[in-house]
Amino acid sequence: VSGGEDEIQQLQKALLDYLDENTETDASLVFSRKFYIAQWFRDTTMETEKAIKSQKDEDSSEGTHHAKDVEITGQIMHRAESRKTFLRSIIKTAPSQFSTLKLNSDTVDYEDACLIVRYLASMRPFAQSFDIYLTQ
């Protein structure tokens, strides 16, 4: 995985597929699935707000070109909207229909699901700044 948006969305979808397939054996996976969707939606909103705020802070301190700033803000908003659209499509899909929308024909087993969770967790801000917290 190269870490691009498409790859992350594919991993998120694979993890949600796994959770959906195993809800019959463990009812808590229904909650886990809803939690992940809500958390990813919240993360998208927070990342967008932080990016726009930092860009406004840079604008006020440096006085850069306005057209370039508008273009960057547009790109940030476009990425955020595409993520939110993806998550909304998953929310609107009934769990029984969700498994029929798989991107890959391969199914994800428990070990793969654990690996996906670890990778997606490593992308979160706390995991990326853990060394700083540990040093302090």
Secondary structure, DSSP 8 states (H G I E B T S, - for coil): ----HHHHHHHHHHHHHHHHHTTTT-THHHHHHHHHHHHHHHHHHHHHHHHHHHHHHHHHHH---HHHHHHHHHHHHHHHHHHHHHHHHHHHS-HHHHGGG-SSSS---HHHHHHHHHHHHHTSHHHHTHHHHHH-
